[in-house]
Amino acid sequence: MIEPDSGWTLLSIDDLGSRTGTCERRGCGTDIQYEHLTYHPKRGYMVVGSTCIQHLTKKDRMLSANLIKIYRNVSAFAHQSTWEKGITKKRKPYIYATYNHHKIRIYGQEPYHAFQLHLKNKGERRYTFGEIYQIKNRSTLEAKELAYIALKGVLSTDTEEQDQLRNLYRELITSP
């Protein structure tokens, strides 16, 4: 069967953390870090890399580029930010990091975490404390990533980016 070069639908993008995946496009077979799960009504499902994703529609390519940028930002924040330790008034330990002038707190230990966003308006001294979100069966790294995605979603003024972040959060929180 000849692979169609248009009409594909991008379903999801997964960051494998390193080049451990393989592009399934005929004749490619390249090692890939970002798996783009695609679907075509006549071909079915196929996983391709960042280069071969160009066989999708222009709109899907733009979505793919935006999602890759979001994934890279999430990964960079979780791995490269300075995470400091703190203790609550009730003597419970937590870690926190600052993004711009906002803070993310991560409570608990693996596999049970919770996170809380502390938002600060420019020129104000106090933070607005958001609600605490429970995260079960996740590593500390995953808790950092989910909290960052939530913060970016709250701060974004672009509805398309908010939708992408919301979908990414849902996908990550519901995956095993």
N, C-alpha and C positions, 0 to 999 in steps of 0.2 A: 504494500500500500504506500502510495506517495504521501509524504507529510504535507498538509496544507501550510502555506506560508502566510495565511491571514485567517481571521475568524476565531482566534484563540481567546479564551477568557482567563485572566489571571485570578486564581483563587486565593493564594497566600504566598508569603515569602518567609522562609525560615532561615535564620542565621545559625549555621552549624558551629560557629566559633573558630573553625579552621577549614582548610580545603579537604574535607573528608567525603563530600558528596561527588556524584558523577552526573554530568549533563547527559540526558537521554536522547538528545536530538541526533538523528541519523547522521553519522559521519563525524560527530564531535567527540564525545567521551571525555571531555576536559574535566579535571578535578575542580570542584566548585565549593565556595564557602556559603553563598546565598542560593538556596534552592527555591526556584520559582515554580510552584505547582500550577500547571495550566490545564485547561480542558478545551477540547474541540468536539462538537457534536458528531463528527464523522470519524475522528481518530481516538477519542477518549482522553484519558489523563496522561500527562507527561511532565516530568521534572526537567527543567532547563536552567542554565546558568545565566549570569548577568549579560553576557554577550548575546546568547541565542534568544533572549527574551524579546529581541527586536522583531521577532516574527509575529508579535501581537499587534493589535491596533495602536494607533498613536496615543489615544487616551490611556490605554493600559500601560504603554511604555512610560508615560508621564507619571502615572500612579506608581508604577514600579520604581522609578527613580526617586520619587518622594519617599516611598516606604524604605528604600535602602538608606536614604539619608537619615530617616528617623531611627532605623535600627543602629546605624553607626553612632548617632548621637547618644542613644540609650546605652550602648555598650561603652562608649567613651566615658560617659558620666559615671556609670556603675564601677568601672575599673580604675579611672584616673582621678576621681574626686578624692579629696581628703575627708575621710570619715573619722569623726572624733567621738569619744565616749562621754556619756553624761549619766546622771542619776536623777530620777523624778523626785518630787516631794515625798512620795511614798517609798523611796529608796529602791525603786526598780531601775535596772540598768537599761540604757538605750544607746544607739549610735545615731549620729546625725551628720548631714552634709549641707552645705549652702549652695544654692543655685541662684545666681544674681543676688538679690538680697532676701530671698525666701529660703526656708529651711525644710528639710525632710527628716523626720525622725523614724527610726525603725526600732520597734520594741520586740522583745522575745528572743528565743533561740530556735535553731533548726529542730524540728520542722514546723514550728508554730511561730509566726511573726504577725505583727500588725504595723501599720504605718500611719503617720499623721503629717499633714502638710501645715506649715506655719507660713502664712502669707503676710507680707509687709508692704504697705502702700508707701510710695516714695515720699520722703519728708516726714513720715511718722516714726515714732520711737517704738511703738508696740506692734506685736504680731497678732494677727487674727488666727486662732487655732481652729483647724478644721476637725471634722469628726475622725475617729479612729477606725481604720479599715482592717479587718482580720484577713490574714493570708495563711491558709493551712497547707501543710505538705509541700513547702517551698524552701529552697535554700536561701541563705542571706543574700546572695547575689541576685536571685530572682526577686526577692523582696525589694531590693534597691532598684531594679529595673522597673518593676510594676509601680513603685512610688514615683519614680521619675516620669514615667508615661502619664500618670495621673496628674502630676504637677504641670507638665507641658500642656495637657488637655485643658486644665483650668486657666492657664495663662494665655493660651492661643486665642486670637481674635478671628482666625480664619476657619470658617465652618467646615471646609473640606479637610483641613488638617485635624480639626477636632474629631470629625468622623473617622479618619484614619487612625488616630490615637485611640479612640473608643473601641474600634474594631480590633486593633492590636491588643489592647488591654483584655478585652473579652476572650480573644483567642488564647492568650497566655494564661489567663486565670482559669480557663476551663480545660486546658490541656493537662494530661496526666503528668 
